[in-house]
Amino acid sequence: MTEIERHTSKAMLPLDTKIPWLTGLQQSLNDAIETDRLGHAVLIQVDPGLGGEWLATWLAARLFCSAPSATKPCGTCLDCRRVVSDEQPDLMRLSPIEESKEIRIDQVREMAAELALTGHGRGRKIAVITPAERLNRNAANALLKTLEEPAGSSLLLLVTGEPSRLPATVQSRCARVGISVPPIEELEDWLRARAGNGIDWKAVMSAIGPRPFLALQAEAEAIADLQRETARALDQVASGALDPVETAEAWGKEDFALRINCIENWLVTRIRDWATGKRQAQAEALFAALDDAREARQWAETPINKPLALERLLWRLNAIATSRRPA
């Protein structure tokens, strides 16, 4: 099996999907194509779940399309259909190998070898690397050589939400486009317009953060329920009504990353709610718990002792209840 992945994304939306927060980037990329300023490498800075990979696919279709308009791919020609289904032989995708969670040097070398070959159709070859921050050091160094000596009319599209994790030498050799995270209300409205009002999208966004593309492919109602259940449990831990050890043990056996995200969103909400008035001292104590949650999230994909990490965080919340009890 080739190390370069060619797979159909279950979450891939149609090319003509209206995504308000990406419209400006689409226009900028179109202008670059029309004025021949696209270059040989583009770094697309879009946070996970906001459509960065979709935008890269849209751009690839725009370049491969047999009958593009002035602003978009037609979406119906054979070339467009091949791009969406990942059957376009001149389009490559690099993503982390499952076991290692990183993009390796052999993947980059294979990509470079394919980019050096003559294209099958319009002569152009395109490689999409996502998430680009997962390139390990050796892979990034190998990629740098490709960036310094681009092959023919090849194009590299690096999609990342964390460009600072890429070597400065890689960043400097790419044209750069990106967006800020849109207001959560805009994302909720888009989800309602696309998928209806039958799901509590506000709760879903609270659980997974501003990631509407992830929300569409996930079991959204189950996520909303998890956010509500987590909030109730944390309220009980903070009031002293629920045991931190038992709660941490139960939560450590589940989807750790998602649970941490739910906890983090609860903490942010409570800090905002308690920042003034009689609970200001407790709000300040929550910041330590928030630091714990963010640190735990960074290690979600490592074999850490998850119940122990959660227990530390929950004991901080339990201490709030203890501090409110009369002597």
N, C-alpha and C positions, 0 to 999 in steps of 0.2 A: 504493500500500500504506500502510495506517495506521501511524503511528509507535508506536501502542500495540499491543504484541504480544499476540496471542491464539494460543497454541500449546500443543500437548500435550507434556508433559514425558515423555521416555522412561523417566525414573527415578521417575515418580510411583507411590508405593505405594498400595494400597487404603486407604480411610479408616479401616477397622477394624484396621489394622496396630498391633500392640503395640510401642511404642517406649519402653522403661522410663525413659530420661532425659528424655522429654518429658511423661510422665504428670502430673507436678506442674503444669506449665504448662497442660496441657489442663484440669485441675481448676480452676485459678485463673481461666482464661478463661470456663469454664462458670459459675462463681460470679458473675463480673462480668456475664454475660448475664442470669442469673436475677434478679440484684438491680438490673439496669439501670444498671450502673456502667462499662460498656465504653467509653463516650465516643465521640469521633469519630475518634481516631487512636491506634494502638497501635504502639510500637516493640518489635519482637521481636529480642532480642539472643541470637543463636545462631551459633556459629562455622560457617563454610562446611562443607558435607558432613555436618552433624549433624541436618539435617531442618528448618531454619527455614522454607524455602519450603513444604515439606509441611505444617508446622503452620499456616501462613497459609491454605493451601488447605483444610485440615481446619476451621479456624475459619470460613472463608467458607461451606463446606458446612453447618456447624452453623447458620449464620444464614439460609441460603437453604432449608434442608431443609423439606419439606412435612410430615414426620412425625418430628421429632426426639424422642429420649428425653430424660431429664433430664440426661444426661451426654455425649451424642454425636449426630452426624447418623446417619440410618438407613443411608445409603450406597447405597440401592437405588432411591429415588424419582427421578423425572425431574430434579428440581432438583439432587440430589446427583450424578447421572450427568453432567449438564451442567457442573457445576463441575469435576469430575475431567477431563473431556474438553476443557475450555476452550471450551465452547459456550454457557455462561451469558452472555446479553447484558448483564447488569448487573455482571459481573465483569471488571475490567481488570487487565492486568499491565504494569508498566514495568520494563524491564531495559536494560542498555547497548546502544547501537547498535554493531554489530560493528566498524566501521571506527575509531570513536573511543574505544571502551572506556569510554564514560561515558554517563550519562543526561542528555539535553539539555533546554533550556528549552522547545522546541517540543513535546516529549513531555509535559511537565508541563502546559503550557497546554491541549493536547488532552484530557488526562485531566480537568482542571478543568472544561472545557466539557461533557464527558460526564457528570461527576458532578452538574452543575447540571440535567440533564434528568430528567424523571420516569422512575422505574424501570418495567421491563416487568411484573414480577411482584408481589412483596411490598412494593414501594416503595423498598427499600434498594438502594444502589449501593455496590460495594466496589472499591477499587483496591489491588493488591499491588505494592509497589516493592522490587525486590531485584536486586543488593545495594544497599541505600540509600546506602551510603557512596560509590557511584559518581555520585551527583548532582553535576554541576558547580556552580560558584558561582551562576551565573544561574538554573539549575534549582532549586537549594535556595532561593533568594530567592523564586522564583515559587511554590514549594511552601509557603513560609511564609505567603503571602497566603491560600492555600487553608486552611491550618491555622487562621489567625486568623478566617476567615469561612467555616466549613464549610457545605456545601450540603445542606440538608434532613437526611435520615437517612443521609447518606453515611458511609463508614468507610474510613480509610486505614490500611493495614498496611505498616509499614516494617520490612523484614527486613535485619539487618546483623550482622556479626561484629566490626565496628569502629565502634561508636557515637561514639567520640571524633573521628572524621573528619567527623561531621555538625555543622553549626553549633549552638551551644548554644541558640539561639532555636528551632530546629526540635525539638531534644531536649526542651526544657521544655514544649512544647505537646502532647506525646504521653504517654499512659500507657505504662509500661515494664514488660516482663516479660523474663526471661532465665534462662539456665542456665550453670553452669560446665562445662568439658569433663569428661566422665565418665572414669573409669579405663579405660585401653586394654584391660584384660582384659574389662571389661564389653562393650565394643564388639566384641571378637573373639568372645566367647560369643554375642552377638546375631547376628553374621554366620554363625557355624557353625549356629545354630538355624534361620536363614532360608535359607541357601544350601548347607549341608552341609559336610563335612570334606574334600572333595576338593581344596581350595585352601589353601595356606599363608597363612592370614589374618594371622598374626603378621608375616610378611614384607611382606604388602600394607600393613598399618598402618604398618610401619617406613618404607615408601617414600612413602606419601601422607599420613601423619599420621592423626590421629583423625577420619577422614572416611568413616564407613561407608556413607553414601548414595552417595558417589563410588565407593567400592569395588564396590558392587553394579552400577553401570552401566559400570564400566571393564572392561578385559580383565585381570582380577585375576591370573591366572596369569602373564601377561607382566610385570605390575608386580612380582610377587614375584621373578621371575627377574632383573629389572633391579636390584632391591635387592641380591640376592646377588652379581650380577656387579659392581656398583659397590663393594660392600664388599671383594671380592677385589682389585679394581684399586687401591683406596685403600690397602689393606694393602701392596701391592707398591710403590706410590709412596712411602709412608712408610718403607719398608725400603730404598729406593734401587734396586729391581729393575725399575721401570717408568719410562719417560721422561715427565716432566710435559707437555712441549710436544706430543708426539704424542698423548697421552691427551686433552689439552684440545682439540686440533684435531678429534679424532673425536667427542668428546662435544658440542662446540659445534654440530654439525650435526643433533643429535637433539632430543628433547623437553627443552628446556632447563629449564623449571620443574620437571618431574618429576625430572630428574637432580639438580638443586640440592637438592630435598627429600631424595633418597636420600643425598646427601653430608652434608647437615645432620644426618640421623639417625645416620649412621655416626660423625660427629664427637661428637655428644652421648653416644653409647654409649662411645666410646673415652675421652672425658674422664672419664666415670664409672669406667671400668675402670682407668685409669691414675692416678687421683687420689691414690692412696696407693702407697707402696713405691718401688722404684727408678726408676719411670717418671714420677714426679711432675713433674720438670722438663719432660719431653716433653708431659705433659698440659697444663701451663700454656701451652706453645707452641701447642697446638691451639685455644685460645680465640681467637687472632688469625685462624686459618682459619675458625672458626665465625662471627666477625664478617663476614669476607669473604663467606661463603655466604649469610648473612642479608641483606647488602647486595645481593648479586647477585639474590636472590629478589625483592626489591622492584622490580628493573628487568627482570624476566623478560619483560614484555609490551612493552618498548621496544626500539628498534633498536640496542641496544648491541652492541659487539664481544664476542659470547658466548665464543668460544675464548680471547680475551685475559683476560676476567674469570675463566674457569676456570683458566687458566694461572697467574695470580697466586695463586690459592688452592692449587693443586697444588704450586707451588714452596715454599710454606710447609710443606707436608707433607714434601716432599723434604728440606728443611733439617733436619728432625728426624733423618733417617737420617744426614746429614752430621755432625750434632753428636754422634752416638754413635760415630763411627769414631775409632779411636786415632790420636794424632798421629804 
